Amino acid sequence: MNIIVCLKQVPGTTKVNINPETNTLMRQGIENIINPFDAYALEEGVRLKERYGGKVTVISMGPPQAEAALREAISLGADEAILIGDRAFAGADTLATSYTLSRAIKKIKDFDLVICGRQTIDGDTAQVGPETAEMLRIAFVSYVSKVEEVKEGLIQVHRLIEEGHETIEATLPALITVVKEINVPRLPSLRGKAKAKSAVIPTWTAQELETDPARVGLTGSPTRVVKIFSPQRTRTGEVLQGSPEEQIDSLIKKLRGSQLI
Ligand SMILES: Cc1cc2nc3c(=O)[nH]c(=O)nc-3n(C[C@H](O)[C@H](O)[C@H](O)COP(=O)(O)OP(=O)(O)OC[C@H]3O[C@@H](n4cnc5c(N)ncnc54)[C@H](O)[C@@H]3O)c2cc1C
């Protein structure tokens, strides 16, 4: 079973600054991590490989530093990794990202299953999985919490819904997005770390993917972030002093003064 895992490197903190002119993240000096949901996607890919044989290929579209996330994925059990990187891909929205990922998946060609995380913790749109499946014209199941079985060209999964689970069967090749309930990701092994260190990670550019220039990067992105900002705090708190009785008196006076009671 040949599995492709889509993995994004994201800032490992919520304390990021936004460039006020371009409305994009300022990533300098920030520690990057594998998007947490993608760690579950990778773990599920490795478990399915252990169960059914085959291999796991991890792909990531991103800047050169995303190679570190791909090496980490190899230490966690992936067999191969490919960085999808080209200046032409910069500024991509989810549509352009999905198009580019789908081109890379088509180039890999021989695959049964694509696994994505449910969403990222930076872009947070949860659009890339379904959009990529649509561009590949393959079956898609979101919120997968368990892979029950893969048999005779079909995959049977449990899908998390508000008040329980659905059991869904889809024809392969398919793309699934996974939730954290699906597994507990493993830690890297010593052997895995050694393999990751020496692994050759190719970079696939726009030329190699034969992408349509009008569909990648900023040019291929029909959406723009117009403004991004943290909400301003307009309320200030006040800690009341004195005994509990005094604090209650003082609170009642304040509320009467503000005509709330
Ligand atoms: C309106 C808009 C405009 C944007 N403009 C810019 C911009 O100008 N510059 C810029 O840098 N970013 C921009 N972005 C962010 C960029 O679109 C996203 O980083 C990217 O498309 C992934 O979307 P997401 O993070 O919401 O992923 P989600 O859809 O939440 O991710 C779901 C899953 O898809 C897979 N996945 C997502 N991204 C990748 C990837 N790159 N490689 C491999 N797998 C992946 C992962 O498995 C992930 O768990 C913009 C986003 C939006 C919504």
The ligand as a Tripos MOL2 file, in Angstrom:
@<TRIPOS>MOLECULE
LIG
   53    58     1     0     0
SMALL
NO_CHARGES

@<TRIPOS>ATOM
      1 C1         -6.9820   34.0220    2.0490 C.3       1 LIG1
      2 C2         -5.6180   33.4510    2.2970 C.ar      1 LIG1
      3 C3         -4.5110   34.0850    1.7860 C.ar      1 LIG1
      4 C4         -3.2350   33.6100    2.0690 C.ar      1 LIG1
      5 N1         -2.1430   34.2620    1.6160 N.ar      1 LIG1
      6 C5         -0.9140   33.8150    1.9350 C.ar      1 LIG1
      7 C6          0.2480   34.5060    1.5470 C.ar      1 LIG1
      8 O1          0.1660   35.5390    0.8920 O.2       1 LIG1
      9 N2          1.4700   33.9850    1.9240 N.ar      1 LIG1
     10 C7          1.5660   32.8240    2.6440 C.ar      1 LIG1
     11 O2          2.6740   32.3990    2.9530 O.2       1 LIG1
     12 N3          0.4790   32.1730    3.0340 N.ar      1 LIG1
     13 C8         -0.7440   32.6260    2.7150 C.ar      1 LIG1
     14 N4         -1.8380   31.9690    3.1340 N.ar      1 LIG1
     15 C9         -1.6620   30.7500    3.8860 C.3       1 LIG1
     16 C10        -1.6520   29.5890    2.9620 C.3       1 LIG1
     17 O3         -2.7550   29.5520    2.1320 O.3       1 LIG1
     18 C11        -1.7220   28.3670    3.7910 C.3       1 LIG1
     19 O4         -0.5590   28.2850    4.5480 O.3       1 LIG1
     20 C12        -1.7990   27.1000    2.9810 C.3       1 LIG1
     21 O5         -2.6340   27.2150    1.8810 O.3       1 LIG1
     22 C13        -2.3170   25.9630    3.8250 C.3       1 LIG1
     23 O6         -3.5590   26.3250    4.3490 O.3       1 LIG1
     24 P1         -3.8410   26.0300    5.8530 P.3       1 LIG1
     25 O7         -2.6140   26.3560    6.6360 O.co2     1 LIG1
     26 O8         -5.1130   26.6540    6.2450 O.co2     1 LIG1
     27 O9         -3.9820   24.4210    5.8130 O.3       1 LIG1
     28 P2         -5.2320   23.4900    6.1510 P.3       1 LIG1
     29 O10        -6.1420   23.4560    4.9990 O.co2     1 LIG1
     30 O11        -5.8000   23.8230    7.4910 O.co2     1 LIG1
     31 O12        -4.4030   22.1230    6.2300 O.3       1 LIG1
     32 C14        -5.0000   20.8370    6.1470 C.3       1 LIG1
     33 C15        -3.9360   19.8320    5.8840 C.3       1 LIG1
     34 O13        -3.4100   20.0050    4.5680 O.3       1 LIG1
     35 C16        -2.0140   19.6760    4.5440 C.3       1 LIG1
     36 N5         -1.2360   20.8740    4.1650 N.ar      1 LIG1
     37 C17        -1.5690   22.1730    4.2880 C.ar      1 LIG1
     38 N6         -0.5930   22.9680    3.8180 N.ar      1 LIG1
     39 C18         0.3820   22.1500    3.3790 C.ar      1 LIG1
     40 C19         1.6650   22.3530    2.7950 C.ar      1 LIG1
     41 N7          2.1350   23.5860    2.5550 N.pl3     1 LIG1
     42 N8          2.4120   21.2700    2.4780 N.ar      1 LIG1
     43 C20         1.9400   20.0160    2.7110 C.ar      1 LIG1
     44 N9          0.7600   19.7550    3.2790 N.ar      1 LIG1
     45 C21        -0.0120   20.8050    3.6030 C.ar      1 LIG1
     46 C22        -1.6660   19.2110    5.9480 C.3       1 LIG1
     47 O14        -1.8270   17.8090    6.0120 O.3       1 LIG1
     48 C23        -2.7140   19.9120    6.7990 C.3       1 LIG1
     49 O15        -2.9560   19.2720    8.0330 O.3       1 LIG1
     50 C24        -3.0990   32.4440    2.8530 C.ar      1 LIG1
     51 C25        -4.2460   31.7870    3.3390 C.ar      1 LIG1
     52 C26        -5.4910   32.2960    3.0650 C.ar      1 LIG1
     53 C27        -6.7120   31.5870    3.6250 C.3       1 LIG1
@<TRIPOS>BOND
     1     1     2 1
     2     2     3 ar
     3     2    52 ar
     4     3     4 ar
     5     4     5 ar
     6     4    50 ar
     7     5     6 ar
     8     6     7 ar
     9     6    13 1
    10     7     8 2
    11     7     9 ar
    12     9    10 ar
    13    10    11 2
    14    10    12 ar
    15    12    13 ar
    16    13    14 ar
    17    14    15 1
    18    14    50 ar
    19    15    16 1
    20    16    17 1
    21    16    18 1
    22    18    19 1
    23    18    20 1
    24    20    21 1
    25    20    22 1
    26    22    23 1
    27    23    24 1
    28    24    25 2
    29    24    26 1
    30    24    27 1
    31    27    28 1
    32    28    29 2
    33    28    30 1
    34    28    31 1
    35    31    32 1
    36    32    33 1
    37    33    34 1
    38    33    48 1
    39    34    35 1
    40    35    36 1
    41    35    46 1
    42    36    37 ar
    43    36    45 ar
    44    37    38 ar
    45    38    39 ar
    46    39    40 ar
    47    39    45 ar
    48    40    41 1
    49    40    42 ar
    50    42    43 ar
    51    43    44 ar
    52    44    45 ar
    53    46    47 1
    54    46    48 1
    55    48    49 1
    56    50    51 ar
    57    51    52 ar
    58    52    53 1
@<TRIPOS>SUBSTRUCTURE
     1 LIG1         1 GROUP 0 **** ****
